[in-house]
Amino acid sequence: MYVDLFVRKSKGLFTKVNSRVVILVEASGGCSRIITREGNYLVSSTLSQLEEQLPVVLFCRVHRSYIVALEHITSVTENSVKVLDRDIPLSRAYAPNLFSRIHIIM
C-alpha cells in the first residue's frame, strides 16, 4: 500500500521517503512542500503531479493547495481539516470526496 518516493534534496542527491511518513503536502509557490515526521522537503512537482504519485487510498486532496494523509486527520468541520494541530482549509469542491472516504458516525 505504501510507496517509496525519491525526493531531490540537493544537487543530484535523492533521498528515499516512504509515503507512510508523509503527513501533509502543501503548495508552495510553483513547488510543493512535503511534510513528514522527519522534516520537510521542497520539491519542484506540482500538487497535481504528487496527487497522481501518492497512494489514493491513503491521501486525499482537500483544497487546491493541500493534500492530507487520511490517517493524520484529527478532526473535520464542513470547511476545515485538522492535521498536526493546523487547520487546513477544506474547499467545497473537494469536501464530497473527503466525506465519502472517512467514516462519520452521527
Secondary structure, DSSP 8 states (H G I E B T S, - for coil): ---EEEEEEETTEEEEEEGGGEEEEEEETTEEEEEESS-EEEESS-HHHHHHHS-TTTEEEEETTEEEEGGGEEEE-SSEEEETTEEEE--TTTHHHHHHHS----
